[in-house]
Amino acid sequence: MITPSYLIEQLSLPSGLDAADAAEFLEFMELCDELVLQTWGNLDRSMSAAARLQYWKDTPYSRLRQFFVRVDGRMAARSWVRFDVQDNLSSALLHVNVLDSFTGRGIGRALLEHAEALAAADRRTILQTFTEHPADFDVAGPDLIRPATGTGALPAGARGVRFAGQAGYRLEQVERFSSLEFPPAADLDALERDAMVRAGEYELLHWTDSCPEEYAGQLAVLMSRMSTDAPSGALSYEPEAWDIARVRHVEDTWRRAGQSSLVAAARHLPTGELAAYTVLQVAADKPWLASQDDTLVAASHRGHRLGMLVKILNLRRLREGFPAVQRVLTFNAAENDHMLGINIALGFKPAGYDGEWQRIAAGGVMGAGFAGGN
């Protein structure tokens, strides 16, 4: 089948939202929000234009390219491709999304082929993408597709599922997207008492926005272990190298994007090392919403209920410091039974599912993998 030809234009980032050349970027923001709304019915999973402008800039660790297609003068679809430049040098993450009213015209296929060509030109042979699915289907029902892990499922007839499969991508993992009504109805005191019984050799720490210098090196070690210690499904990723400079870069990006970041950690008293951490973020332009970023308990410190303890501490800090928050969002690999169990006990409910897809191009070699746990 011949893919129809469309003019694919690259988005240029302006120097600021009020810059003379910001009009195209702001129009692209409207397209992004419309695409989020057509899938989720709200903008919880969107970011402000100011935050996107920060996150989309090239960094010492990755570069991102955004594209769009116009139909009759209006932006109708977008795509992007991200290349890591320090780790995972054989991989590219790409995504394509088309407004419902413009589907069926070959626009998505044209954008996908364009993104794949960019990846090939950069010698990226491991191609990854994702699809998004509201929780409006029976996860135990018929007509489902399951990943290589065997855990989790997506509706086989969903447009994104069919598109990815027809393009040669394989479903490697399902992530559960969950929401917690806040403040939580769960009895945090009872959960904490139960967890503390097994955590006698640990103390809890916390900070906002910036890790104290004395712990920054150890936090870098934990952040690197997100690429080795968390469930990966069959996705191919290499271990990431983190140092203090990379930690500070991430913290600075959070601040410039208008996000307050609450970090809670557990420290092993006999050795002095950080054993676990979790991050909650609140954006200044979305005071009703908090997002759960990474949560990790180092493999050598598991079994002491540290994940529960750091999450409870951060939820309490969130309630005290950000009383306007109504919901907390999080993502978990479907096979991450332990972290899912913690979140369920805290009151998180399923809100949707993300499919993680992968295709190994000619000459590619499958490697070890990971996926984050929250």
DRENDO-1510 file (C-alpha; in Angstrom, 1 decimal, always signed):
<recs>
REC; n; res; u; v; w
REC; 1; MET; +0.0; +0.0; +0.0 .
REC; 2; ILE; +1.3; +3.4; -1.0 .
REC; 3; THR; +1.4; +5.9; +1.9 .
REC; 4; PRO; -0.2; +9.3; +0.9 .
REC; 5; SER; +2.2; +12.2; +0.7 .
REC; 6; TYR; +1.8; +15.0; +3.3 .
REC; 7; LEU; +3.9; +18.0; +4.1 .
REC; 8; ILE; +5.6; +17.1; +7.5 .
REC; 9; GLU; +6.8; +20.3; +9.2 .
REC; 10; GLN; +9.3; +20.4; +12.1 .
REC; 11; LEU; +8.3; +22.5; +15.1 .
REC; 12; SER; +10.7; +25.2; +16.1 .
REC; 13; LEU; +10.9; +26.1; +19.8 .
REC; 14; PRO; +10.7; +29.8; +20.5 .
REC; 15; SER; +12.9; +31.6; +23.1 .
REC; 16; GLY; +9.8; +32.3; +25.2 .
REC; 17; LEU; +6.1; +32.2; +25.1 .
REC; 18; ASP; +5.9; +35.9; +24.4 .
REC; 19; ALA; +8.5; +35.8; +21.7 .
REC; 20; ALA; +7.7; +37.1; +18.2 .
REC; 21; ASP; +8.1; +33.6; +16.8 .
REC; 22; ALA; +5.9; +31.8; +19.4 .
REC; 23; ALA; +2.6; +31.7; +17.4 .
REC; 24; GLU; +3.3; +28.3; +15.8 .
REC; 25; PHE; +4.4; +26.8; +19.1 .
REC; 26; LEU; +1.2; +28.0; +20.8 .
REC; 27; GLU; -0.9; +26.6; +18.0 .
REC; 28; PHE; +0.9; +23.3; +18.5 .
REC; 29; MET; +0.1; +23.5; +22.2 .
REC; 30; GLU; -3.6; +23.7; +21.3 .
REC; 31; LEU; -3.2; +20.6; +19.1 .
REC; 32; CYS; -1.5; +18.7; +22.0 .
REC; 33; ASP; -4.2; +19.6; +24.4 .
REC; 34; GLU; -7.0; +18.6; +21.9 .
REC; 35; LEU; -5.3; +15.2; +21.4 .
REC; 36; VAL; -5.2; +14.6; +25.2 .
REC; 37; LEU; -8.8; +15.6; +25.6 .
REC; 38; GLN; -10.0; +13.2; +22.8 .
REC; 39; THR; -8.4; +10.3; +24.7 .
REC; 40; TRP; -8.9; +11.2; +28.3 .
REC; 41; GLY; -11.7; +13.7; +28.5 .
REC; 42; ASN; -9.6; +16.0; +30.7 .
REC; 43; LEU; -6.2; +17.7; +30.7 .
REC; 44; ASP; -4.7; +15.8; +33.7 .
REC; 45; ARG; -2.1; +14.2; +31.4 .
REC; 46; SER; -1.1; +17.4; +29.7 .
REC; 47; MET; +1.5; +20.0; +30.6 .
REC; 48; SER; +1.4; +23.8; +30.3 .
REC; 49; ALA; +3.0; +25.5; +27.4 .
REC; 50; ALA; +5.8; +26.8; +29.7 .
REC; 51; ALA; +6.5; +23.3; +31.1 .
REC; 52; ARG; +6.6; +21.8; +27.6 .
REC; 53; LEU; +9.0; +24.5; +26.4 .
REC; 54; GLN; +11.4; +23.4; +29.1 .
REC; 55; TYR; +11.1; +19.7; +28.7 .
REC; 56; TRP; +11.4; +19.8; +25.0 .
REC; 57; LYS; +14.7; +21.5; +24.8 .
REC; 58; ASP; +17.8; +19.6; +24.0 .
REC; 59; THR; +19.9; +18.5; +27.0 .
REC; 60; PRO; +23.2; +16.8; +27.5 .
REC; 61; TYR; +21.2; +13.6; +27.9 .
REC; 62; SER; +18.6; +13.6; +25.1 .
REC; 63; ARG; +17.3; +15.4; +22.0 .
REC; 64; LEU; +13.7; +15.7; +20.9 .
REC; 65; ARG; +12.3; +16.6; +17.5 .
REC; 66; GLN; +8.6; +17.5; +17.1 .
REC; 67; PHE; +6.6; +17.5; +13.8 .
REC; 68; PHE; +3.1; +18.3; +12.6 .
REC; 69; VAL; +0.9; +18.0; +9.5 .
REC; 70; ARG; -1.6; +20.6; +8.5 .
REC; 71; VAL; -4.9; +19.8; +6.6 .
REC; 72; ASP; -6.7; +22.7; +5.1 .
REC; 73; GLY; -4.5; +25.1; +7.1 .
REC; 74; ARG; -5.0; +23.6; +10.5 .
REC; 75; MET; -2.8; +21.3; +12.5 .
REC; 76; ALA; -4.3; +17.9; +12.4 .
REC; 77; ALA; -1.6; +15.5; +13.7 .
REC; 78; ARG; +1.7; +15.4; +15.4 .
REC; 79; SER; +4.7; +13.2; +15.9 .
REC; 80; TRP; +7.9; +13.2; +17.8 .
REC; 81; VAL; +11.1; +11.2; +18.1 .
REC; 82; ARG; +13.5; +11.3; +21.1 .
REC; 83; PHE; +17.1; +10.1; +21.0 .
REC; 84; ASP; +19.1; +9.6; +24.2 .
REC; 85; VAL; +22.6; +10.8; +23.7 .
REC; 86; GLN; +24.4; +9.3; +26.8 .
REC; 87; ASP; +22.7; +5.9; +27.2 .
REC; 88; ASN; +20.7; +3.6; +25.0 .
REC; 89; LEU; +22.4; +4.8; +21.8 .
REC; 90; SER; +20.7; +2.1; +19.7 .
REC; 91; SER; +17.2; +3.2; +20.7 .
REC; 92; ALA; +14.7; +5.8; +19.7 .
REC; 93; LEU; +11.3; +6.6; +21.4 .
REC; 94; LEU; +8.7; +7.9; +18.9 .
REC; 95; HIS; +5.0; +8.7; +19.0 .
REC; 96; VAL; +2.3; +9.6; +16.5 .
REC; 97; ASN; -1.1; +11.0; +17.2 .
REC; 98; VAL; -3.9; +12.2; +14.9 .
REC; 99; LEU; -7.1; +14.1; +15.6 .
REC; 100; ASP; -10.1; +11.8; +15.3 .
REC; 101; SER; -11.6; +13.9; +12.6 .
REC; 102; PHE; -8.6; +13.4; +10.4 .
REC; 103; THR; -8.0; +9.6; +10.8 .
REC; 104; GLY; -8.2; +7.2; +8.0 .
REC; 105; ARG; -6.3; +9.4; +5.5 .
REC; 106; GLY; -2.8; +7.9; +6.0 .
REC; 107; ILE; -1.5; +10.8; +8.0 .
REC; 108; GLY; -0.4; +8.6; +10.9 .
REC; 109; ARG; +1.4; +6.2; +8.6 .
REC; 110; ALA; +3.2; +9.1; +6.9 .
REC; 111; LEU; +4.3; +10.5; +10.3 .
REC; 112; LEU; +5.4; +7.1; +11.5 .
REC; 113; GLU; +7.5; +6.3; +8.4 .
REC; 114; HIS; +9.1; +9.8; +8.7 .
REC; 115; ALA; +10.0; +9.2; +12.4 .
REC; 116; GLU; +11.4; +5.8; +11.6 .
REC; 117; ALA; +13.5; +7.2; +8.8 .
REC; 118; LEU; +15.0; +9.7; +11.2 .
REC; 119; ALA; +15.8; +6.9; +13.6 .
REC; 120; ALA; +17.4; +4.9; +10.9 .
REC; 121; ALA; +19.5; +7.9; +9.8 .
REC; 122; ASP; +20.7; +8.1; +13.4 .
REC; 123; ARG; +21.5; +4.4; +13.4 .
REC; 124; ARG; +18.8; +3.6; +15.9 .
REC; 125; THR; +17.6; +0.1; +15.5 .
REC; 126; ILE; +15.5; -0.4; +18.6 .
REC; 127; LEU; +12.2; +1.5; +18.0 .
REC; 128; GLN; +9.8; +2.0; +20.9 .
REC; 129; THR; +6.4; +3.7; +21.1 .
REC; 130; PHE; +3.3; +3.7; +23.3 .
REC; 131; THR; -0.5; +3.7; +23.0 .
REC; 132; GLU; -3.0; +5.2; +25.6 .
REC; 133; HIS; -6.3; +3.5; +26.6 .
REC; 134; PRO; -8.9; +4.7; +29.1 .
REC; 135; ALA; -10.2; +2.1; +31.6 .
REC; 136; ASP; -13.4; +1.6; +29.7 .
REC; 137; PHE; -12.9; -2.1; +28.9 .
REC; 138; ASP; -13.0; -5.4; +30.8 .
REC; 139; VAL; -9.4; -6.4; +31.4 .
REC; 140; ALA; -10.6; -10.0; +31.9 .
REC; 141; GLY; -12.9; -9.9; +28.9 .
REC; 142; PRO; -12.6; -11.2; +25.3 .
REC; 143; ASP; -10.9; -9.6; +22.4 .
REC; 144; LEU; -7.8; -8.5; +24.3 .
REC; 145; ILE; -4.1; -8.5; +23.4 .
REC; 146; ARG; -1.5; -9.3; +26.1 .
REC; 147; PRO; +2.2; -8.4; +26.2 .
REC; 148; ALA; +5.1; -10.8; +26.3 .
REC; 149; THR; +5.0; -10.6; +30.1 .
REC; 150; GLY; +1.5; -12.2; +30.1 .
REC; 151; THR; +0.4; -9.5; +32.6 .
REC; 152; GLY; -2.0; -6.7; +31.7 .
REC; 153; ALA; -4.1; -6.4; +28.5 .
REC; 154; LEU; -5.3; -3.9; +25.9 .
REC; 155; PRO; -8.4; -4.0; +23.7 .
REC; 156; ALA; -7.4; -5.7; +20.5 .
REC; 157; GLY; -9.7; -3.5; +18.4 .
REC; 158; ALA; -8.5; -0.2; +19.7 .
REC; 159; ARG; -7.2; +2.1; +16.9 .
REC; 160; GLY; -3.8; +2.5; +18.4 .
REC; 161; VAL; -3.4; -1.2; +19.0 .
REC; 162; ARG; -4.3; -2.0; +15.4 .
REC; 163; PHE; -2.0; +0.8; +14.1 .
REC; 164; ALA; +1.0; -0.4; +16.1 .
REC; 165; GLY; +0.5; -4.0; +15.2 .
REC; 166; GLN; +0.1; -3.3; +11.5 .
REC; 167; ALA; +3.4; -1.3; +11.6 .
REC; 168; GLY; +5.3; -4.3; +12.9 .
REC; 169; TYR; +5.5; -3.3; +16.6 .
REC; 170; ARG; +5.0; -5.9; +19.4 .
REC; 171; LEU; +3.3; -5.2; +22.7 .
REC; 172; GLU; +6.0; -5.8; +25.3 .
REC; 173; GLN; +4.5; -4.4; +28.5 .
REC; 174; VAL; +1.3; -2.8; +29.8 .
REC; 175; GLU; +1.4; +0.0; +32.4 .
REC; 176; ARG; -1.5; +0.8; +34.6 .
REC; 177; PHE; -2.4; +4.4; +35.0 .
REC; 178; SER; -4.0; +5.1; +38.4 .
REC; 179; SER; -5.6; +7.9; +40.2 .
REC; 180; LEU; -6.0; +8.6; +43.9 .
REC; 181; GLU; -8.7; +10.9; +45.3 .
REC; 182; PHE; -7.0; +13.2; +47.7 .
REC; 183; PRO; -6.8; +13.3; +50.7 .
REC; 184; PRO; -6.8; +9.5; +50.7 .
REC; 185; ALA; -9.5; +7.6; +52.5 .
REC; 186; ALA; -6.9; +5.0; +53.6 .
REC; 187; ASP; -5.9; +4.9; +57.2 .
REC; 188; LEU; -2.3; +6.1; +56.7 .
REC; 189; ASP; -1.5; +5.8; +60.5 .
REC; 190; ALA; -2.5; +2.1; +60.4 .
REC; 191; LEU; -0.5; +1.4; +57.3 .
REC; 192; GLU; +2.5; +3.2; +58.7 .
REC; 193; ARG; +2.4; +1.3; +62.0 .
REC; 194; ASP; +2.3; -2.0; +60.1 .
REC; 195; ALA; +5.2; -1.0; +57.9 .
REC; 196; MET; +7.4; +0.3; +60.7 .
REC; 197; VAL; +7.5; -3.1; +62.3 .
REC; 198; ARG; +9.9; -4.2; +59.5 .
REC; 199; ALA; +11.9; -1.0; +59.1 .
REC; 200; GLY; +13.8; -0.7; +62.4 .
REC; 201; GLU; +17.2; -0.2; +60.8 .
REC; 202; TYR; +16.0; +2.7; +58.6 .
REC; 203; GLU; +15.3; +6.4; +59.1 .
REC; 204; LEU; +13.1; +8.6; +56.8 .
REC; 205; LEU; +14.3; +11.8; +55.2 .
REC; 206; HIS; +12.7; +14.4; +53.0 .
REC; 207; TRP; +13.4; +17.5; +51.1 .
REC; 208; THR; +11.8; +19.8; +48.5 .
REC; 209; ASP; +13.1; +20.5; +45.0 .
REC; 210; SER; +16.8; +20.1; +45.7 .
REC; 211; CYS; +18.6; +17.1; +47.3 .
REC; 212; PRO; +21.0; +18.0; +50.2 .
REC; 213; GLU; +24.5; +17.8; +49.0 .
REC; 214; GLU; +25.4; +15.1; +51.4 .
REC; 215; TYR; +22.9; +12.7; +49.8 .
REC; 216; ALA; +23.2; +13.8; +46.1 .
REC; 217; GLY; +25.7; +11.2; +45.1 .
REC; 218; GLN; +23.6; +8.4; +46.7 .
REC; 219; LEU; +20.5; +9.7; +45.1 .
REC; 220; ALA; +22.3; +9.5; +41.7 .
REC; 221; VAL; +23.0; +5.8; +42.5 .
REC; 222; LEU; +19.3; +5.2; +43.2 .
REC; 223; MET; +18.2; +7.0; +40.0 .
REC; 224; SER; +20.5; +4.9; +38.0 .
REC; 225; ARG; +18.9; +1.8; +39.5 .
REC; 226; MET; +15.6; +2.7; +38.0 .
REC; 227; SER; +17.2; +1.3; +34.8 .
REC; 228; THR; +18.1; -2.0; +36.4 .
REC; 229; ASP; +16.0; -2.8; +39.5 .
REC; 230; ALA; +12.4; -2.0; +38.2 .
REC; 231; PRO; +10.3; -4.4; +36.0 .
REC; 232; SER; +11.1; -4.2; +32.3 .
REC; 233; GLY; +8.8; -6.5; +30.5 .
REC; 234; ALA; +10.5; -7.3; +27.2 .
REC; 235; LEU; +11.5; -3.8; +26.5 .
REC; 236; SER; +15.1; -3.3; +25.6 .
REC; 237; TYR; +17.0; -0.7; +27.6 .
REC; 238; GLU; +20.6; -0.4; +28.8 .
REC; 239; PRO; +21.6; +0.7; +32.4 .
REC; 240; GLU; +21.8; +4.4; +32.7 .
REC; 241; ALA; +24.8; +6.3; +34.2 .
REC; 242; TRP; +23.8; +8.9; +36.7 .
REC; 243; ASP; +26.0; +11.3; +38.7 .
REC; 244; ILE; +25.4; +14.4; +40.8 .
REC; 245; ALA; +25.4; +16.7; +37.7 .
REC; 246; ARG; +22.6; +14.7; +36.1 .
REC; 247; VAL; +20.6; +14.8; +39.4 .
REC; 248; ARG; +21.0; +18.6; +39.5 .
REC; 249; HIS; +20.1; +18.9; +35.8 .
REC; 250; VAL; +16.8; +17.1; +36.5 .
REC; 251; GLU; +16.0; +19.2; +39.6 .
REC; 252; ASP; +16.7; +22.4; +37.7 .
REC; 253; THR; +14.4; +21.3; +34.8 .
REC; 254; TRP; +11.6; +20.6; +37.3 .
REC; 255; ARG; +12.0; +24.1; +38.8 .
REC; 256; ARG; +12.1; +25.8; +35.4 .
REC; 257; ALA; +9.0; +23.9; +34.3 .
REC; 258; GLY; +7.1; +25.4; +37.3 .
REC; 259; GLN; +7.0; +22.2; +39.4 .
REC; 260; SER; +7.4; +21.8; +43.1 .
REC; 261; SER; +9.0; +18.4; +43.8 .
REC; 262; LEU; +8.6; +16.6; +47.1 .
REC; 263; VAL; +11.1; +13.9; +47.8 .
REC; 264; ALA; +11.0; +11.3; +50.6 .
REC; 265; ALA; +13.8; +8.8; +51.1 .
REC; 266; ALA; +14.8; +6.0; +53.5 .
REC; 267; ARG; +18.3; +5.7; +54.8 .
REC; 268; HIS; +19.9; +2.5; +56.1 .
REC; 269; LEU; +21.3; +3.4; +59.5 .
REC; 270; PRO; +24.1; +0.7; +59.7 .
REC; 271; THR; +25.6; +1.6; +56.3 .
REC; 272; GLY; +24.4; +5.2; +55.9 .
REC; 273; GLU; +23.3; +4.6; +52.4 .
REC; 274; LEU; +20.0; +5.7; +50.8 .
REC; 275; ALA; +17.8; +2.7; +50.3 .
REC; 276; ALA; +14.7; +4.1; +48.7 .
REC; 277; TYR; +13.1; +7.3; +47.4 .
REC; 278; THR; +9.9; +8.7; +45.9 .
REC; 279; VAL; +9.0; +11.9; +44.2 .
REC; 280; LEU; +5.7; +13.8; +44.1 .
REC; 281; GLN; +5.3; +16.9; +41.8 .
REC; 282; VAL; +2.8; +19.7; +41.8 .
REC; 283; ALA; +2.7; +22.2; +38.9 .
REC; 284; ALA; +1.9; +25.8; +39.7 .
REC; 285; ASP; -0.7; +26.0; +36.9 .
REC; 286; LYS; -2.4; +22.8; +38.1 .
REC; 287; PRO; -2.8; +23.2; +41.9 .
REC; 288; TRP; -5.5; +20.5; +42.0 .
REC; 289; LEU; -3.3; +17.8; +40.7 .
REC; 290; ALA; -0.1; +15.9; +41.9 .
REC; 291; SER; +1.9; +13.5; +39.8 .
REC; 292; GLN; +3.8; +10.6; +41.2 .
REC; 293; ASP; +7.3; +10.5; +39.6 .
REC; 294; ASP; +9.8; +7.7; +40.3 .
REC; 295; THR; +9.6; +5.4; +43.3 .
REC; 296; LEU; +12.4; +3.0; +43.9 .
REC; 297; VAL; +13.5; +0.6; +46.7 .
REC; 298; ALA; +17.0; -0.7; +45.9 .
REC; 299; ALA; +16.9; -4.4; +45.4 .
REC; 300; SER; +19.2; -5.1; +48.4 .
REC; 301; HIS; +16.9; -3.2; +50.7 .
REC; 302; ARG; +13.5; -4.7; +49.7 .
REC; 303; GLY; +11.3; -6.5; +52.2 .
REC; 304; HIS; +11.3; -3.7; +54.8 .
REC; 305; ARG; +8.1; -1.9; +53.6 .
REC; 306; LEU; +10.2; +1.1; +52.6 .
REC; 307; GLY; +8.1; +1.8; +49.6 .
REC; 308; MET; +5.0; +2.2; +51.7 .
REC; 309; LEU; +6.8; +4.4; +54.3 .
REC; 310; VAL; +8.3; +6.9; +51.8 .
REC; 311; LYS; +5.0; +7.2; +50.0 .
REC; 312; ILE; +3.0; +7.8; +53.2 .
REC; 313; LEU; +5.5; +10.5; +54.3 .
REC; 314; ASN; +5.2; +12.2; +50.9 .
REC; 315; LEU; +1.4; +12.1; +50.9 .
REC; 316; ARG; +1.3; +13.7; +54.3 .
REC; 317; ARG; +3.7; +16.4; +53.1 .
REC; 318; LEU; +1.5; +16.9; +50.1 .
REC; 319; ARG; -1.6; +17.4; +52.2 .
REC; 320; GLU; +0.2; +19.9; +54.5 .
REC; 321; GLY; +1.9; +21.9; +51.7 .
REC; 322; PHE; -0.6; +21.7; +48.9 .
REC; 323; PRO; -4.1; +21.6; +50.3 .
REC; 324; ALA; -5.7; +22.4; +46.9 .
REC; 325; VAL; -4.6; +19.0; +45.5 .
REC; 326; GLN; -7.6; +16.8; +44.6 .
REC; 327; ARG; -6.0; +13.9; +42.7 .
REC; 328; VAL; -2.7; +12.1; +42.5 .
REC; 329; LEU; -1.7; +10.3; +39.4 .
REC; 330; THR; +0.7; +7.4; +39.0 .
REC; 331; PHE; +1.9; +4.7; +36.6 .
REC; 332; ASN; +3.0; +1.1; +37.3 .
REC; 333; ALA; +4.2; -1.8; +35.2 .
REC; 334; ALA; +1.3; -4.3; +35.3 .
REC; 335; GLU; +3.7; -7.0; +36.5 .
REC; 336; ASN; +5.0; -4.8; +39.3 .
REC; 337; ASP; +2.8; -6.6; +41.9 .
REC; 338; HIS; +4.6; -5.2; +44.9 .
REC; 339; MET; +4.3; -1.5; +44.0 .
REC; 340; LEU; +0.8; -2.0; +42.7 .
REC; 341; GLY; -0.1; -3.5; +46.1 .
REC; 342; ILE; +1.2; -0.5; +47.9 .
REC; 343; ASN; -0.7; +1.9; +45.7 .
REC; 344; ILE; -3.9; -0.1; +46.0 .
REC; 345; ALA; -3.6; -0.1; +49.8 .
REC; 346; LEU; -3.3; +3.7; +49.6 .
REC; 347; GLY; -6.4; +3.9; +47.6 .
REC; 348; PHE; -5.3; +4.3; +43.9 .
REC; 349; LYS; -7.9; +3.2; +41.4 .
REC; 350; PRO; -7.3; +2.2; +37.7 .
REC; 351; ALA; -7.8; +5.2; +35.3 .
REC; 352; GLY; -6.4; +3.7; +32.2 .
REC; 353; TYR; -3.6; +1.7; +30.6 .
REC; 354; ASP; -0.6; +2.4; +28.4 .
REC; 355; GLY; +0.8; -0.1; +26.0 .
REC; 356; GLU; +4.5; -0.2; +25.5 .
REC; 357; TRP; +5.5; -1.4; +22.0 .
REC; 358; GLN; +8.8; -2.2; +20.4 .
REC; 359; ARG; +10.2; -3.1; +17.0 .
REC; 360; ILE; +13.7; -4.2; +16.3 .
REC; 361; ALA; +14.9; -3.0; +12.9 .
REC; 362; ALA; +17.3; -4.8; +10.7 .
REC; 363; GLY; +20.6; -5.2; +12.4 .
REC; 364; GLY; +19.2; -4.5; +15.8 .
REC; 365; VAL; +20.1; -6.6; +18.9 .
REC; 366; MET; +17.8; -7.1; +21.8 .
REC; 367; GLY; +19.3; -6.0; +25.2 .
REC; 368; ALA; +18.3; -6.0; +28.8 .
REC; 369; GLY; +15.4; -3.9; +29.9 .
REC; 370; PHE; +13.6; -1.8; +32.5 .
REC; 371; ALA; +10.5; +0.2; +33.1 .
REC; 372; GLY; +9.8; +2.5; +35.9 .
REC; 373; GLY; +7.8; +1.8; +39.1 .
REC; 374; ASN; +5.8; +4.4; +40.9 .
</recs>
